[in-house]
Amino acid sequence: MTIRNKLTLQFAGIFALILFLFSLVIYYFTSLYRQDDFFKRIEGRAYNTAAHVLEADEVSERARRSNQIRYYQVLPFEKVSIYRLDGTLFFSDGDGQLEVAPTVLERVKQEGMVHYEQEERQVVGMLYEDNEGEFAVFSSSVDAYSLRKLQHLKVILIVGFLGSMVVVVLAGWAFAREALRPITKVVGEVEKISASDLHLRLSDAEGKDELSHLAQTFNKMLDRLEMAFEMQSTFVSNASHELRTPLTAMIGELEVALMKPREKEEYQRVLASILEDARLLAELSNGLLQIAQASVDTSKIKLSLLRFDELLWMAHEQAMKRHPGALFDIDFDNLPDDEDRLIVKGNDALLLIAIVNVLENAAKFSPKGEYSTVRLSADRREVVLQVTDKGVGIAPHDLRHVFVPFFRANNVRNITGHGIGLPLTESIIKLHKGSISIDSRVDEGTVVTLRLPQAIGLISAKNTF
């Protein structure tokens, strides 16, 4: 069932319930008012009849009937009976039958006035006191006129209900169609968007209603998808380039070596060159494997409490081994007084890789003889590592791609590297619920900032136990 039909049925159902209850209340209170009003009329007739009959010594029967016709409207099928309190009938007049049970007579004695219904008749029983004693007067009639009006009201309410429902269903369907028109428009625009048209956006995203909020959210998702496709395309292009270079060199060396017989030393040189290219391929494969491992769930990785300053010293030693000529200025001036605020929860091997990658980048891209500044600090919730170099910098349009595996900016292609370090570092830091940010200016340098949550709360809990 479509949403339009559901809305129409829900709207019609709610209106039908309200209209039904409204009609029921009208009919009920009209019927109740008719009944009470007719009881009062019968009660008046009972008083009138009792007065005339029990005072017959003063007013003749013919005069009583004449006064009744002249001053009082005769009720349909009216029947009046007067009983002595011992149950004997004293007087009876009118059409139809009126049976008075002893229990009813007893109620009149006790209560003085009773109202009840006997089939279609409404009956009033009252206690009347005369100079001859007390009598039980019963007056009854059929409210034929009001019952016909009540039946007519019922027909009007039923016909009005059915007619209103037809109008409500049609109006609800038109209302639902109009209400869903913007959604239909959005669906049409979404259907036009394909993998090759991710630049398209939904048009109704400028308002403040729920549909505009949905369009804004969908457009943001398209932004992320477009960036993901672009990053994927960049990754494939860069990966192909990085893998093709050593493979092309290996194939070229082998083809040249096989063109004619060569000396032993020449074959050794070719094999050494091929081995170097093979190691390069292995290094690329290991980098991709590390990125994949750093993207798994933390539940599959062994985590422990680590001193970040100790990790930094270990990373510094490894970076110096790989780049003996590198110069680092380690700044510990802003360390907190509480050493526990330098403790993080993580995997020591992975965090060591992340820090070494950042230090290596600073060493590779800094001019010879220039120091790279490494500053460690802690704010209220995080441990902060900031590495600043004075290298070539990164262009603004390249900053958005630095975390794509194998991406290398045009101004650093002459520097040894594979474009794996920063993507791997980002994966590791995110795995530890941290963040990485890069601020760079061309020909001025780059600042890489790592932030990791402190484990001081875990330390307090551990000490408590």
Secondary structure by P-SEA (a helix, b strand, c coil): ccaaaaaaaaaaaaaaaaaaaaaaaaaaaaaaaaaaaaaaaaaaaaaaaaaaaaacccccaaaaaaaaaaccccccbbbbbbbccccccccccccbbbbbcaaaaaaaaaccbbbbbcccbbbbbbbbbccccbbbbbbbbbaaaaaaaaaaaaaaaaaaaaaaaaaaaaaaaaaaaaaaaaaaaaaaaaaacccccccccccccccccaaaaaaaaaaaaaaaaaaaaaaaaaaaaaaaaaaaaaaaaaaaaaaaaacccccaaaaaaaaaaaaaaaaaaaaaaaaaaaaaaaacccccbbbbbbcaaaaaaaaaaaaaaacccccccccccccccccccccccccaaaaaaaaaaaaaaaaaaccccbbbbbbbbccccbbbbbbbbcccccccccccccccccccccccccccccccaaaaaaaaaaaaccbbbbbbbcccbbbbbbbbbbaaaaaaaaaac
